[in-house]
Amino acid sequence: MLLTEKYGNIYTSNLSNIDIDKVCIEWYESSRRILHKTTRSGIQVSLKYLNENPNFKDGDILWLDEKSMIVIGIISTQCIVITANSIMAAAALCYEIGNRHLPLFYEENE
């Protein structure tokens, strides 16, 4: 099954009495434009978002009909949460992480 669009998110949509089938991805796959995966129920899907970065979020709806839907499920992973107590500490931390080319996510003050 070829999927090329997103139809919202189950956490912001008012959908009920619809079976949910998940496509599980890792966090680092959330920005890939082409993915070949299998849903939990065994449906082979190809995700192709060639015109833009899909930036998948947990719960994004990829396919929808009257009875069922296919949604993204991002697999949980361990991470380190760091809160800097000064702007200099934040700058030093960003320098060290960037120097190693490690992924860094900033949300609120963490």
N, C-alpha and C positions, 0 to 999 in steps of 0.2 A: 504494500500500500504506500503510495507516494503522498507525503504531507508537506505542504508548502506555505501554510498560513497558520496564524494563531487567532483564536476566537475568544480571547479574554482569559480570565483566571478563575478557578473554582472558588477561591477565597473572596472574590469581589462580585461574583455572579450569583443570581438567585435561581439556581437550578436544583430541582429535587426529583426524586424517583427515577434517577438515571443511573445505570450501571457505570462505574468508573474503572477503566483499565489503564494501568500506569506503564509508561516507558521510563525506566530508571536510568539515570545518567550520573556521572561523577561531576563534581563542581567544575573541574577544568574543561569539561565538554560543553559547558553552558553557552559558550560563544562560538562553537564550531558551526560552520554553515552547512556541512554535509555530515550526516550520521546515519548509520545502518544499525538498527536495534531490533529487539524482539520485546513485545509487551509481556506483561505477566501472564496473560492468557495464551501466549504463543503466536500472536500475529506479528509477521515480519513487516517492519515499517522502514521507510527511507525518508529522512528529514532533509529537505533541500531548501535552503533559504539563501539564494545566490545574490539577491539584490541588496541585502542588508545583514548586519550582524544580528542574529536572532535574540541574543541575550536572554536565554531561557531562565525563567523563574520557577520555583516549585509551585505546581498547580496550574501552569499554563495549559490551556485547552488547545489541542492540536487537531482534533476531529470530533464532530458532534452530530448526532442524529436524534430521533425521538426517543430511542431506547438506551443508547450508550454513548460514551465519550472516551477519548484517549487523551490523557493528561501527562505532563512531565512530572516525574518524581526525582528530586535531587537527593542522592544518597548522602547521609550525614557522614561527616569526617571530623577528626580531631583537629583542633586549631589552638593557637596560643593567642590569648587576648592580652594586649598591653595597653596600659593607660599611662601616658607620659605626664609627669608632674611639672614640666616646664617646656617652653618652646625649644630650648637648646637640647633637652633630652629627646624631644620628638625629632628634631633635625638629625641628631646623631643616630638615632634608631633608623630613620628612613635612609640615611647614608649607608649604614651597615647592611640593611636588607637589600637595598638597591644595588650595592656593590656585589652581592651574591646572586643577583637576578632572581630573587625569590618573589613570589606573589605577595602583594600587600593590599589589604582592603581597609578602608577608613570609613567608619560609621559613627556618627555623633562624636564622642571624645575618646573612642577606643579604636 
